[in-house]
Amino acid sequence: MEIEIDGMIHRYVKTTQQHGDDGVVYNYDGMVAPGGGEPGVEEPAARVASPKADAEEQ
C-alpha cells in the first residue's frame, strides 16, 4: 500500500499478522519521492519510481 503525505510516497507492506479479530498488520517499508530516487549515490537512469509517479517525470 502506498500513501502520499506532504509530497512523498510512504510504502507499507501487508503482513500475515493480525491485530485483534479483523485488523491486518502492515510494516512500514520506507519513503520515496513520487518521481523515484533522488540523484546522488545511485544512477539516475536506474531509479525505481512509485507506480503513482507520473510517467512524464521519469
mmJSON file of the N, C-alpha and C atoms, coordinates in Angstrom:
{"data_MODEL":{"atom_site":{
"group_PDB":["ATOM","ATOM","ATOM","ATOM","ATOM","ATOM","ATOM","ATOM","ATOM","ATOM","ATOM","ATOM","ATOM","ATOM","ATOM","ATOM","ATOM","ATOM","ATOM","ATOM","ATOM","ATOM","ATOM","ATOM","ATOM","ATOM","ATOM","ATOM","ATOM","ATOM","ATOM","ATOM","ATOM","ATOM","ATOM","ATOM","ATOM","ATOM","ATOM","ATOM","ATOM","ATOM","ATOM","ATOM","ATOM","ATOM","ATOM","ATOM","ATOM","ATOM","ATOM","ATOM","ATOM","ATOM","ATOM","ATOM","ATOM","ATOM","ATOM","ATOM","ATOM","ATOM","ATOM","ATOM","ATOM","ATOM","ATOM","ATOM","ATOM","ATOM","ATOM","ATOM","ATOM","ATOM","ATOM","ATOM","ATOM","ATOM","ATOM","ATOM","ATOM","ATOM","ATOM","ATOM","ATOM","ATOM","ATOM","ATOM","ATOM","ATOM","ATOM","ATOM","ATOM","ATOM","ATOM","ATOM","ATOM","ATOM","ATOM","ATOM","ATOM","ATOM","ATOM","ATOM","ATOM","ATOM","ATOM","ATOM","ATOM","ATOM","ATOM","ATOM","ATOM","ATOM","ATOM","ATOM","ATOM","ATOM","ATOM","ATOM","ATOM","ATOM","ATOM","ATOM","ATOM","ATOM","ATOM","ATOM","ATOM","ATOM","ATOM","ATOM","ATOM","ATOM","ATOM","ATOM","ATOM","ATOM","ATOM","ATOM","ATOM","ATOM","ATOM","ATOM","ATOM","ATOM","ATOM","ATOM","ATOM","ATOM","ATOM","ATOM","ATOM","ATOM","ATOM","ATOM","ATOM","ATOM","ATOM","ATOM","ATOM","ATOM","ATOM","ATOM","ATOM","ATOM","ATOM","ATOM","ATOM","ATOM","ATOM","ATOM","ATOM","ATOM"],
"id":[1,2,3,4,5,6,7,8,9,10,11,12,13,14,15,16,17,18,19,20,21,22,23,24,25,26,27,28,29,30,31,32,33,34,35,36,37,38,39,40,41,42,43,44,45,46,47,48,49,50,51,52,53,54,55,56,57,58,59,60,61,62,63,64,65,66,67,68,69,70,71,72,73,74,75,76,77,78,79,80,81,82,83,84,85,86,87,88,89,90,91,92,93,94,95,96,97,98,99,100,101,102,103,104,105,106,107,108,109,110,111,112,113,114,115,116,117,118,119,120,121,122,123,124,125,126,127,128,129,130,131,132,133,134,135,136,137,138,139,140,141,142,143,144,145,146,147,148,149,150,151,152,153,154,155,156,157,158,159,160,161,162,163,164,165,166,167,168,169,170,171,172,173,174],
"type_symbol":["N","C","C","N","C","C","N","C","C","N","C","C","N","C","C","N","C","C","N","C","C","N","C","C","N","C","C","N","C","C","N","C","C","N","C","C","N","C","C","N","C","C","N","C","C","N","C","C","N","C","C","N","C","C","N","C","C","N","C","C","N","C","C","N","C","C","N","C","C","N","C","C","N","C","C","N","C","C","N","C","C","N","C","C","N","C","C","N","C","C","N","C","C","N","C","C","N","C","C","N","C","C","N","C","C","N","C","C","N","C","C","N","C","C","N","C","C","N","C","C","N","C","C","N","C","C","N","C","C","N","C","C","N","C","C","N","C","C","N","C","C","N","C","C","N","C","C","N","C","C","N","C","C","N","C","C","N","C","C","N","C","C","N","C","C","N","C","C","N","C","C","N","C","C"],
"label_atom_id":["N","CA","C","N","CA","C","N","CA","C","N","CA","C","N","CA","C","N","CA","C","N","CA","C","N","CA","C","N","CA","C","N","CA","C","N","CA","C","N","CA","C","N","CA","C","N","CA","C","N","CA","C","N","CA","C","N","CA","C","N","CA","C","N","CA","C","N","CA","C","N","CA","C","N","CA","C","N","CA","C","N","CA","C","N","CA","C","N","CA","C","N","CA","C","N","CA","C","N","CA","C","N","CA","C","N","CA","C","N","CA","C","N","CA","C","N","CA","C","N","CA","C","N","CA","C","N","CA","C","N","CA","C","N","CA","C","N","CA","C","N","CA","C","N","CA","C","N","CA","C","N","CA","C","N","CA","C","N","CA","C","N","CA","C","N","CA","C","N","CA","C","N","CA","C","N","CA","C","N","CA","C","N","CA","C","N","CA","C","N","CA","C","N","CA","C","N","CA","C","N","CA","C"],
"label_alt_id":[null,null,null,null,null,null,null,null,null,null,null,null,null,null,null,null,null,null,null,null,null,null,null,null,null,null,null,null,null,null,null,null,null,null,null,null,null,null,null,null,null,null,null,null,null,null,null,null,null,null,null,null,null,null,null,null,null,null,null,null,null,null,null,null,null,null,null,null,null,null,null,null,null,null,null,null,null,null,null,null,null,null,null,null,null,null,null,null,null,null,null,null,null,null,null,null,null,null,null,null,null,null,null,null,null,null,null,null,null,null,null,null,null,null,null,null,null,null,null,null,null,null,null,null,null,null,null,null,null,null,null,null,null,null,null,null,null,null,null,null,null,null,null,null,null,null,null,null,null,null,null,null,null,null,null,null,null,null,null,null,null,null,null,null,null,null,null,null,null,null,null,null,null,null],
"label_comp_id":["MET","MET","MET","GLU","GLU","GLU","ILE","ILE","ILE","GLU","GLU","GLU","ILE","ILE","ILE","ASP","ASP","ASP","GLY","GLY","GLY","MET","MET","MET","ILE","ILE","ILE","HIS","HIS","HIS","ARG","ARG","ARG","TYR","TYR","TYR","VAL","VAL","VAL","LYS","LYS","LYS","THR","THR","THR","THR","THR","THR","GLN","GLN","GLN","GLN","GLN","GLN","HIS","HIS","HIS","GLY","GLY","GLY","ASP","ASP","ASP","ASP","ASP","ASP","GLY","GLY","GLY","VAL","VAL","VAL","VAL","VAL","VAL","TYR","TYR","TYR","ASN","ASN","ASN","TYR","TYR","TYR","ASP","ASP","ASP","GLY","GLY","GLY","MET","MET","MET","VAL","VAL","VAL","ALA","ALA","ALA","PRO","PRO","PRO","GLY","GLY","GLY","GLY","GLY","GLY","GLY","GLY","GLY","GLU","GLU","GLU","PRO","PRO","PRO","GLY","GLY","GLY","VAL","VAL","VAL","GLU","GLU","GLU","GLU","GLU","GLU","PRO","PRO","PRO","ALA","ALA","ALA","ALA","ALA","ALA","ARG","ARG","ARG","VAL","VAL","VAL","ALA","ALA","ALA","SER","SER","SER","PRO","PRO","PRO","LYS","LYS","LYS","ALA","ALA","ALA","ASP","ASP","ASP","ALA","ALA","ALA","GLU","GLU","GLU","GLU","GLU","GLU","GLN","GLN","GLN"],
"label_asym_id":["A","A","A","A","A","A","A","A","A","A","A","A","A","A","A","A","A","A","A","A","A","A","A","A","A","A","A","A","A","A","A","A","A","A","A","A","A","A","A","A","A","A","A","A","A","A","A","A","A","A","A","A","A","A","A","A","A","A","A","A","A","A","A","A","A","A","A","A","A","A","A","A","A","A","A","A","A","A","A","A","A","A","A","A","A","A","A","A","A","A","A","A","A","A","A","A","A","A","A","A","A","A","A","A","A","A","A","A","A","A","A","A","A","A","A","A","A","A","A","A","A","A","A","A","A","A","A","A","A","A","A","A","A","A","A","A","A","A","A","A","A","A","A","A","A","A","A","A","A","A","A","A","A","A","A","A","A","A","A","A","A","A","A","A","A","A","A","A","A","A","A","A","A","A"],
"label_entity_id":["1","1","1","1","1","1","1","1","1","1","1","1","1","1","1","1","1","1","1","1","1","1","1","1","1","1","1","1","1","1","1","1","1","1","1","1","1","1","1","1","1","1","1","1","1","1","1","1","1","1","1","1","1","1","1","1","1","1","1","1","1","1","1","1","1","1","1","1","1","1","1","1","1","1","1","1","1","1","1","1","1","1","1","1","1","1","1","1","1","1","1","1","1","1","1","1","1","1","1","1","1","1","1","1","1","1","1","1","1","1","1","1","1","1","1","1","1","1","1","1","1","1","1","1","1","1","1","1","1","1","1","1","1","1","1","1","1","1","1","1","1","1","1","1","1","1","1","1","1","1","1","1","1","1","1","1","1","1","1","1","1","1","1","1","1","1","1","1","1","1","1","1","1","1"],
"label_seq_id":[1,1,1,2,2,2,3,3,3,4,4,4,5,5,5,6,6,6,7,7,7,8,8,8,9,9,9,10,10,10,11,11,11,12,12,12,13,13,13,14,14,14,15,15,15,16,16,16,17,17,17,18,18,18,19,19,19,20,20,20,21,21,21,22,22,22,23,23,23,24,24,24,25,25,25,26,26,26,27,27,27,28,28,28,29,29,29,30,30,30,31,31,31,32,32,32,33,33,33,34,34,34,35,35,35,36,36,36,37,37,37,38,38,38,39,39,39,40,40,40,41,41,41,42,42,42,43,43,43,44,44,44,45,45,45,46,46,46,47,47,47,48,48,48,49,49,49,50,50,50,51,51,51,52,52,52,53,53,53,54,54,54,55,55,55,56,56,56,57,57,57,58,58,58],
"pdbx_PDB_ins_code":[null,null,null,null,null,null,null,null,null,null,null,null,null,null,null,null,null,null,null,null,null,null,null,null,null,null,null,null,null,null,null,null,null,null,null,null,null,null,null,null,null,null,null,null,null,null,null,null,null,null,null,null,null,null,null,null,null,null,null,null,null,null,null,null,null,null,null,null,null,null,null,null,null,null,null,null,null,null,null,null,null,null,null,null,null,null,null,null,null,null,null,null,null,null,null,null,null,null,null,null,null,null,null,null,null,null,null,null,null,null,null,null,null,null,null,null,null,null,null,null,null,null,null,null,null,null,null,null,null,null,null,null,null,null,null,null,null,null,null,null,null,null,null,null,null,null,null,null,null,null,null,null,null,null,null,null,null,null,null,null,null,null,null,null,null,null,null,null,null,null,null,null,null,null],
"Cartn_x":[0.856,0.0,0.905,0.516,1.259,0.347,0.871,0.119,0.988,0.424,1.169,0.92,2.003,1.945,2.999,2.583,3.495,4.394,3.849,4.59,5.519,5.535,6.384,5.484,5.942,5.196,5.725,4.832,5.172,4.626,5.48,5.092,4.894,3.835,3.524,3.292,3.835,3.725,2.804,1.785,0.839,1.547,1.306,1.89,0.801,1.206,0.237,-0.239,0.299,-0.09,-1.448,-2.131,-3.432,-3.37,-4.099,-4.233,-5.695,-5.967,-7.363,-8.01,-9.342,-10.076,-9.987,-9.982,-10.008,-9.09,-8.067,-7.129,-5.877,-5.584,-4.398,-3.218,-2.039,-0.83,-0.009,0.445,1.311,2.657,3.742,5.07,5.435,6.015,6.473,7.695,7.68,8.756,9.61,9.29,10.122,9.383,10.149,9.608,10.403,9.707,10.355,9.68,10.453,9.887,8.982,7.893,6.982,7.65,8.699,9.399,10.478,10.645,11.681,12.782,13.901,15.043,15.613,16.198,16.805,18.244,18.812,20.199,21.134,22.227,23.18,24.005,23.893,24.694,24.303,23.014,22.552,22.574,22.531,22.476,21.069,20.904,19.555,18.77,19.431,18.732,18.202,18.75,18.347,17.355,16.82,15.879,14.621,14.08,12.826,11.741,10.772,9.7,8.495,7.743,6.485,5.493,4.589,3.544,2.661,2.636,1.836,2.552,3.837,4.598,4.054,4.076,3.637,4.663,4.237,5.156,6.006,5.518,6.284,7.46,7.437,8.514,9.705,9.536,10.615,11.593],
"Cartn_y":[-1.151,0.0,1.218,2.244,3.493,4.652,5.563,6.75,7.967,9.0,10.237,11.188,11.629,12.578,13.646,14.893,16.024,15.843,15.328,15.206,14.002,13.157,11.967,10.723,9.631,8.381,7.52,7.101,6.22,4.846,3.832,2.477,1.601,0.798,-0.151,-1.52,-2.572,-3.93,-4.726,-5.351,-6.167,-7.422,-7.769,-8.974,-10.019,-11.175,-12.228,-12.12,-11.164,-10.983,-10.3,-10.551,-9.938,-9.165,-8.07,-7.285,-7.363,-8.1,-8.299,-9.333,-9.235,-10.218,-9.983,-8.712,-8.458,-7.315,-7.027,-5.961,-6.511,-6.072,-6.506,-5.646,-6.246,-5.529,-5.222,-3.964,-3.529,-3.11,-3.405,-2.941,-1.741,-0.718,0.46,0.067,0.374,-0.029,1.136,2.345,3.483,4.547,5.557,6.736,6.972,7.409,7.693,8.906,9.667,10.786,10.219,10.904,10.376,10.06,10.772,10.521,9.469,8.853,7.842,8.373,7.663,8.07,9.392,10.109,11.395,11.179,12.114,11.979,11.887,11.192,11.045,9.802,8.868,7.658,6.776,6.668,5.782,6.475,5.695,6.226,6.73,7.971,8.483,7.594,6.968,6.122,4.844,4.465,3.218,3.448,4.66,4.953,4.112,3.707,2.962,3.931,4.151,5.103,4.396,5.139,4.638,4.455,3.468,3.322,4.565,5.388,6.601,7.754,7.578,8.645,8.871,10.1,10.467,9.971,9.276,8.695,9.758,10.983,12.05,12.494,12.268,12.696,11.758,10.544,9.549,9.735],
"Cartn_z":[0.0,0.0,0.0,-0.744,-0.789,-0.441,0.368,0.78,0.517,-0.105,-0.324,0.839,1.485,2.588,2.339,2.292,2.092,0.877,-0.207,-1.456,-1.536,-0.523,-0.528,-0.457,-1.052,-1.04,0.111,0.992,2.106,1.781,1.866,1.486,2.723,2.677,3.742,3.105,3.726,3.215,4.137,3.562,4.326,4.832,6.102,6.681,6.913,7.37,7.689,9.13,9.889,11.288,11.387,12.488,12.749,14.059,14.136,15.363,15.773,16.827,17.211,16.3,16.159,15.357,13.856,13.431,11.99,11.558,12.347,11.994,11.346,10.131,9.399,9.834,9.937,10.328,9.076,8.957,7.862,8.436,7.733,8.111,7.251,7.879,7.14,6.331,5.03,4.133,3.665,4.084,3.732,2.951,2.566,1.899,0.618,-0.425,-1.697,-2.33,-3.098,-3.85,-4.943,-5.281,-6.304,-7.642,-7.986,-9.25,-9.146,-7.98,-7.775,-6.889,-6.855,-6.042,-6.521,-5.625,-5.959,-6.425,-7.209,-7.646,-6.44,-6.602,-5.51,-5.706,-4.791,-4.84,-6.013,-6.271,-7.34,-8.697,-9.73,-11.093,-11.388,-11.862,-12.156,-13.124,-14.076,-15.05,-14.41,-13.248,-12.608,-11.475,-11.35,-10.267,-10.397,-9.273,-9.243,-8.816,-9.672,-9.394,-8.795,-8.036,-7.496,-8.634,-8.527,-9.541,-9.645,-8.579,-8.609,-9.316,-9.617,-10.28,-11.671,-12.08,-13.42,-14.43,-15.441,-16.434,-17.107,-17.198,-17.842,-16.988,-15.678,-14.793,-14.833,-15.346,-15.313,-16.439],
"occupancy":[1.0,1.0,1.0,1.0,1.0,1.0,1.0,1.0,1.0,1.0,1.0,1.0,1.0,1.0,1.0,1.0,1.0,1.0,1.0,1.0,1.0,1.0,1.0,1.0,1.0,1.0,1.0,1.0,1.0,1.0,1.0,1.0,1.0,1.0,1.0,1.0,1.0,1.0,1.0,1.0,1.0,1.0,1.0,1.0,1.0,1.0,1.0,1.0,1.0,1.0,1.0,1.0,1.0,1.0,1.0,1.0,1.0,1.0,1.0,1.0,1.0,1.0,1.0,1.0,1.0,1.0,1.0,1.0,1.0,1.0,1.0,1.0,1.0,1.0,1.0,1.0,1.0,1.0,1.0,1.0,1.0,1.0,1.0,1.0,1.0,1.0,1.0,1.0,1.0,1.0,1.0,1.0,1.0,1.0,1.0,1.0,1.0,1.0,1.0,1.0,1.0,1.0,1.0,1.0,1.0,1.0,1.0,1.0,1.0,1.0,1.0,1.0,1.0,1.0,1.0,1.0,1.0,1.0,1.0,1.0,1.0,1.0,1.0,1.0,1.0,1.0,1.0,1.0,1.0,1.0,1.0,1.0,1.0,1.0,1.0,1.0,1.0,1.0,1.0,1.0,1.0,1.0,1.0,1.0,1.0,1.0,1.0,1.0,1.0,1.0,1.0,1.0,1.0,1.0,1.0,1.0,1.0,1.0,1.0,1.0,1.0,1.0,1.0,1.0,1.0,1.0,1.0,1.0,1.0,1.0,1.0,1.0,1.0,1.0],
"B_iso_or_equiv":[0.0,0.0,0.0,0.0,0.0,0.0,0.0,0.0,0.0,0.0,0.0,0.0,0.0,0.0,0.0,0.0,0.0,0.0,0.0,0.0,0.0,0.0,0.0,0.0,0.0,0.0,0.0,0.0,0.0,0.0,0.0,0.0,0.0,0.0,0.0,0.0,0.0,0.0,0.0,0.0,0.0,0.0,0.0,0.0,0.0,0.0,0.0,0.0,0.0,0.0,0.0,0.0,0.0,0.0,0.0,0.0,0.0,0.0,0.0,0.0,0.0,0.0,0.0,0.0,0.0,0.0,0.0,0.0,0.0,0.0,0.0,0.0,0.0,0.0,0.0,0.0,0.0,0.0,0.0,0.0,0.0,0.0,0.0,0.0,0.0,0.0,0.0,0.0,0.0,0.0,0.0,0.0,0.0,0.0,0.0,0.0,0.0,0.0,0.0,0.0,0.0,0.0,0.0,0.0,0.0,0.0,0.0,0.0,0.0,0.0,0.0,0.0,0.0,0.0,0.0,0.0,0.0,0.0,0.0,0.0,0.0,0.0,0.0,0.0,0.0,0.0,0.0,0.0,0.0,0.0,0.0,0.0,0.0,0.0,0.0,0.0,0.0,0.0,0.0,0.0,0.0,0.0,0.0,0.0,0.0,0.0,0.0,0.0,0.0,0.0,0.0,0.0,0.0,0.0,0.0,0.0,0.0,0.0,0.0,0.0,0.0,0.0,0.0,0.0,0.0,0.0,0.0,0.0,0.0,0.0,0.0,0.0,0.0,0.0],
"pdbx_formal_charge":[null,null,null,null,null,null,null,null,null,null,null,null,null,null,null,null,null,null,null,null,null,null,null,null,null,null,null,null,null,null,null,null,null,null,null,null,null,null,null,null,null,null,null,null,null,null,null,null,null,null,null,null,null,null,null,null,null,null,null,null,null,null,null,null,null,null,null,null,null,null,null,null,null,null,null,null,null,null,null,null,null,null,null,null,null,null,null,null,null,null,null,null,null,null,null,null,null,null,null,null,null,null,null,null,null,null,null,null,null,null,null,null,null,null,null,null,null,null,null,null,null,null,null,null,null,null,null,null,null,null,null,null,null,null,null,null,null,null,null,null,null,null,null,null,null,null,null,null,null,null,null,null,null,null,null,null,null,null,null,null,null,null,null,null,null,null,null,null,null,null,null,null,null,null],
"auth_seq_id":[1,1,1,2,2,2,3,3,3,4,4,4,5,5,5,6,6,6,7,7,7,8,8,8,9,9,9,10,10,10,11,11,11,12,12,12,13,13,13,14,14,14,15,15,15,16,16,16,17,17,17,18,18,18,19,19,19,20,20,20,21,21,21,22,22,22,23,23,23,24,24,24,25,25,25,26,26,26,27,27,27,28,28,28,29,29,29,30,30,30,31,31,31,32,32,32,33,33,33,34,34,34,35,35,35,36,36,36,37,37,37,38,38,38,39,39,39,40,40,40,41,41,41,42,42,42,43,43,43,44,44,44,45,45,45,46,46,46,47,47,47,48,48,48,49,49,49,50,50,50,51,51,51,52,52,52,53,53,53,54,54,54,55,55,55,56,56,56,57,57,57,58,58,58],
"auth_comp_id":["MET","MET","MET","GLU","GLU","GLU","ILE","ILE","ILE","GLU","GLU","GLU","ILE","ILE","ILE","ASP","ASP","ASP","GLY","GLY","GLY","MET","MET","MET","ILE","ILE","ILE","HIS","HIS","HIS","ARG","ARG","ARG","TYR","TYR","TYR","VAL","VAL","VAL","LYS","LYS","LYS","THR","THR","THR","THR","THR","THR","GLN","GLN","GLN","GLN","GLN","GLN","HIS","HIS","HIS","GLY","GLY","GLY","ASP","ASP","ASP","ASP","ASP","ASP","GLY","GLY","GLY","VAL","VAL","VAL","VAL","VAL","VAL","TYR","TYR","TYR","ASN","ASN","ASN","TYR","TYR","TYR","ASP","ASP","ASP","GLY","GLY","GLY","MET","MET","MET","VAL","VAL","VAL","ALA","ALA","ALA","PRO","PRO","PRO","GLY","GLY","GLY","GLY","GLY","GLY","GLY","GLY","GLY","GLU","GLU","GLU","PRO","PRO","PRO","GLY","GLY","GLY","VAL","VAL","VAL","GLU","GLU","GLU","GLU","GLU","GLU","PRO","PRO","PRO","ALA","ALA","ALA","ALA","ALA","ALA","ARG","ARG","ARG","VAL","VAL","VAL","ALA","ALA","ALA","SER","SER","SER","PRO","PRO","PRO","LYS","LYS","LYS","ALA","ALA","ALA","ASP","ASP","ASP","ALA","ALA","ALA","GLU","GLU","GLU","GLU","GLU","GLU","GLN","GLN","GLN"],
"auth_asym_id":["A","A","A","A","A","A","A","A","A","A","A","A","A","A","A","A","A","A","A","A","A","A","A","A","A","A","A","A","A","A","A","A","A","A","A","A","A","A","A","A","A","A","A","A","A","A","A","A","A","A","A","A","A","A","A","A","A","A","A","A","A","A","A","A","A","A","A","A","A","A","A","A","A","A","A","A","A","A","A","A","A","A","A","A","A","A","A","A","A","A","A","A","A","A","A","A","A","A","A","A","A","A","A","A","A","A","A","A","A","A","A","A","A","A","A","A","A","A","A","A","A","A","A","A","A","A","A","A","A","A","A","A","A","A","A","A","A","A","A","A","A","A","A","A","A","A","A","A","A","A","A","A","A","A","A","A","A","A","A","A","A","A","A","A","A","A","A","A","A","A","A","A","A","A"],
"auth_atom_id":["N","CA","C","N","CA","C","N","CA","C","N","CA","C","N","CA","C","N","CA","C","N","CA","C","N","CA","C","N","CA","C","N","CA","C","N","CA","C","N","CA","C","N","CA","C","N","CA","C","N","CA","C","N","CA","C","N","CA","C","N","CA","C","N","CA","C","N","CA","C","N","CA","C","N","CA","C","N","CA","C","N","CA","C","N","CA","C","N","CA","C","N","CA","C","N","CA","C","N","CA","C","N","CA","C","N","CA","C","N","CA","C","N","CA","C","N","CA","C","N","CA","C","N","CA","C","N","CA","C","N","CA","C","N","CA","C","N","CA","C","N","CA","C","N","CA","C","N","CA","C","N","CA","C","N","CA","C","N","CA","C","N","CA","C","N","CA","C","N","CA","C","N","CA","C","N","CA","C","N","CA","C","N","CA","C","N","CA","C","N","CA","C","N","CA","C","N","CA","C","N","CA","C"],
"pdbx_PDB_model_num":[1,1,1,1,1,1,1,1,1,1,1,1,1,1,1,1,1,1,1,1,1,1,1,1,1,1,1,1,1,1,1,1,1,1,1,1,1,1,1,1,1,1,1,1,1,1,1,1,1,1,1,1,1,1,1,1,1,1,1,1,1,1,1,1,1,1,1,1,1,1,1,1,1,1,1,1,1,1,1,1,1,1,1,1,1,1,1,1,1,1,1,1,1,1,1,1,1,1,1,1,1,1,1,1,1,1,1,1,1,1,1,1,1,1,1,1,1,1,1,1,1,1,1,1,1,1,1,1,1,1,1,1,1,1,1,1,1,1,1,1,1,1,1,1,1,1,1,1,1,1,1,1,1,1,1,1,1,1,1,1,1,1,1,1,1,1,1,1,1,1,1,1,1,1]
}}}
